[in-house]
C-alpha cells in the first residue's frame, strides 16, 4: 500500500512560508549542519523502528534527516514546499540507492494515507506548520503506536570567541545589528520550548506523554563556510544585496585575520511522543 494517496495537482502547492530557502538550496545543502547521530539513535530506540518501516519527514529541505533514515533501512516519504530543495533531496536519495523519495507539498495538504507511518519526523520545521491543524494531520497519518519526533536546532551565535569583532562588522556594514539573528542575544529556552510542546501535544488528545532529550555540540567553520551558513538564514537573505555582500566579505576577512576558523556551538532538542 502506498503511503501517498492519489490527488489533484491543486493539493500539492508549495507554501510561500517555505519557499524563501529555495533560492539558496545548493548553498543550504552545503552549509547547514546535520543532526547529532545520538539523537537519531534515540528516535529509533523510542519508536522501535525496523528496516522497511515507513517514515514521513516533514519539511525535509535537502533531505538531511531523510537520508539518515533511509540509510538505516526505512522507507521514507519526504515533503517540502520548495521544488529546489526537493530536487536536491531526490538526487541524494537516488545517488545513495535509498528507499526514499521527496515530493513538493505542504504538510497540511499532502495527500497522505491514514495510519501509514511508523515515524513522523519534523527536523527544525514544526514551527513552520499550521498550529491549528498540525497535530490533527499528524494523528491521521501516523500508525497506531507510531512515534512523532520533533527536533529543534539553534546556533549559539553569542558564544563565539569573535562575538565583539563580529558585532563591529555588523555595525560598520549597515546591517541592523539589533534584529539580525546571528547577533541577536535572544536564544530559545529549551525548557520553555519543551513545556509548550508538551502542553500542545497533550491538548491535541492524539498523543501520549512526551519525552525529551537535549544535546550540545559544535561545528568549526572556515571563513567561507561560516559566510555560506549565514547566507542561508532568512534575516540575511532579506538584506539588500549590496549590504549583504559587503557584510559577508567583512565577516570572512575578520575570521581570516583571527586564524581562519570559528567554532559555533549548537543545541538540539529532541521531543518524542507516541500516538494514542
WOURDA-V836085 format. One record per backbone hydrogen bond with DSSP energy under -1.0 kcal/mol. CO is the residue of the C=O (numbers start at 1). NH is the residue of the N-H. E is the energy in kcal/mol with one decimal. If there is no record, write none. Layout:
# WOURDA-V836085
CO NH E
CO NH E
This chain:
# WOURDA-V836085
3 113 -2.2
8 11 -2.0
9 12 -1.8
19 22 -1.5
21 24 -1.4
22 25 -1.4
24 28 -3.0
25 29 -2.4
26 30 -1.9
27 31 -2.7
28 32 -2.3
36 39 -1.0
36 40 -1.4
37 41 -2.6
38 42 -1.7
39 43 -1.8
40 44 -2.0
41 45 -2.4
42 46 -2.5
43 47 -2.6
44 48 -1.3
44 49 -1.4
50 53 -2.3
53 75 -2.9
54 118 -1.7
54 119 -1.4
55 77 -2.7
56 121 -3.2
57 79 -2.5
60 63 -2.0
63 67 -2.4
64 68 -1.5
65 69 -2.6
66 70 -2.7
67 71 -2.6
68 72 -1.1
69 74 -2.0
70 73 -1.8
73 52 -2.7
75 55 -2.4
76 101 -1.9
77 57 -2.5
78 103 -2.5
79 60 -2.3
80 105 -1.5
82 86 -2.3
83 87 -2.2
84 88 -1.6
85 89 -2.4
86 90 -2.7
87 91 -2.0
88 92 -2.1
89 93 -2.5
90 94 -2.5
91 95 -2.3
92 96 -1.8
93 98 -2.4
98 100 -1.5
99 76 -2.4
101 78 -2.9
103 80 -1.7
110 112 -2.1
111 5 -3.4
117 143 -3.3
118 147 -2.6
119 56 -2.5
120 149 -2.9
121 58 -3.3
122 151 -2.5
125 128 -1.6
126 129 -1.4
130 133 -1.3
130 134 -2.2
133 137 -2.7
134 138 -2.2
135 139 -2.4
136 140 -1.8
137 141 -1.7
138 142 -1.9
140 115 -2.9
141 116 -1.5
141 117 -2.0
143 146 -2.6
146 275 -3.0
147 120 -2.5
148 273 -1.8
149 122 -2.4
150 271 -2.8
151 124 -3.6
152 269 -2.8
154 267 -2.0
155 157 -1.1
156 159 -1.9
157 160 -1.1
160 163 -1.4
162 166 -2.7
163 167 -2.4
164 168 -1.8
165 169 -1.6
166 170 -2.3
167 171 -2.1
168 172 -2.4
169 173 -2.0
170 175 -1.2
175 177 -1.7
176 179 -1.8
176 180 -1.1
181 184 -1.2
189 193 -2.9
190 194 -2.5
191 195 -2.5
192 196 -2.4
193 197 -2.2
194 198 -2.8
195 199 -2.4
196 200 -2.4
197 201 -2.7
198 202 -2.5
199 203 -2.3
200 204 -1.4
202 205 -1.1
206 276 -3.0
211 272 -3.1
213 270 -3.2
215 268 -2.7
217 266 -3.5
219 264 -3.1
221 262 -2.3
222 226 -2.5
223 227 -1.9
224 228 -2.7
225 229 -2.1
226 230 -2.4
227 231 -1.8
229 232 -1.9
230 233 -1.8
233 237 -2.4
234 238 -1.7
236 239 -1.1
240 244 -2.9
241 245 -2.7
242 246 -2.1
243 247 -2.6
244 248 -2.7
245 249 -2.1
246 250 -2.2
247 251 -2.3
248 252 -2.4
249 253 -2.2
250 254 -2.4
251 255 -2.4
252 256 -2.5
253 257 -2.4
254 258 -1.0
255 260 -2.9
256 259 -1.3
262 221 -3.0
264 219 -2.0
265 156 -3.0
266 217 -2.2
267 154 -2.3
268 215 -2.6
269 152 -2.2
270 213 -2.2
271 150 -2.8
272 211 -2.7
273 148 -3.4
274 208 -2.9
